[in-house]
Amino acid sequence: MFLYKIELQLPEGKQAHLIVLAASDEKAFSYVESHAQRHFLHTPELQSIAIIEKKRPEPGSGYLIEG
């Protein structure tokens, strides 16, 4: 399992970050759509999706996301 930081490019130059635990890169990408649907009232068109970081989870693992 890996902890992924995924960057989502949204319309109008906006972006969001998703942190997800997955067994592979393919699984991490497969979770993006369902998380976007749950988060947004009206799911925006995702213009691009990119894995920014990938690391093994250990106690204390995490990401700092600057706003």
Legacy VTK file of the C-alpha trace (Angstrom):
# vtk DataFile Version 3.0
C-alpha trace
ASCII
DATASET POLYDATA
POINTS 67 float
0.000 0.000 0.000
1.097 3.542 -0.725
-0.058 6.986 0.295
-0.619 9.146 -2.800
-0.860 12.912 -3.170
-2.827 13.555 -6.363
-3.277 16.980 -7.967
-6.543 17.685 -9.787
-6.796 20.534 -12.282
-10.302 22.006 -12.238
-11.988 24.539 -14.553
-11.040 28.228 -14.307
-7.452 27.470 -13.267
-8.449 26.042 -9.884
-6.859 22.959 -8.417
-7.465 20.500 -5.606
-5.382 17.815 -3.941
-6.520 14.326 -2.960
-4.627 12.191 -0.468
-5.525 8.523 -0.883
-4.227 5.147 0.289
-4.025 2.604 -2.549
-2.230 -0.585 -3.543
-1.073 0.725 -6.943
-0.966 3.791 -9.183
-3.901 2.416 -11.187
-6.024 1.945 -8.047
-5.155 5.466 -6.857
-6.372 6.924 -10.171
-9.528 4.802 -10.004
-10.523 6.400 -6.666
-10.311 9.994 -7.924
-13.743 10.186 -9.592
-15.648 8.786 -6.600
-13.924 11.183 -4.196
-14.656 14.142 -6.503
-18.325 13.137 -6.724
-18.597 12.962 -2.928
-16.792 16.258 -2.332
-18.429 18.595 -4.863
-22.135 19.373 -5.048
-21.832 19.455 -8.854
-18.815 17.438 -9.971
-16.613 19.635 -12.187
-14.894 18.346 -15.298
-11.425 17.246 -14.226
-9.001 18.705 -16.769
-5.989 16.733 -15.562
-5.028 14.329 -12.811
-1.417 13.782 -11.728
0.340 11.886 -8.966
2.561 14.436 -7.242
3.990 12.202 -4.489
3.905 8.558 -3.501
5.235 7.104 -0.262
4.847 4.098 1.986
2.620 4.797 4.984
4.315 4.695 8.375
3.236 6.120 11.723
3.311 9.881 11.288
3.170 9.797 7.466
1.258 12.640 5.931
1.272 15.609 3.604
1.221 19.316 4.251
-0.981 21.037 1.675
-0.376 24.739 1.354
-3.482 26.766 0.435
LINES 1 68
67 0 1 2 3 4 5 6 7 8 9 10 11 12 13 14 15 16 17 18 19 20 21 22 23 24 25 26 27 28 29 30 31 32 33 34 35 36 37 38 39 40 41 42 43 44 45 46 47 48 49 50 51 52 53 54 55 56 57 58 59 60 61 62 63 64 65 66
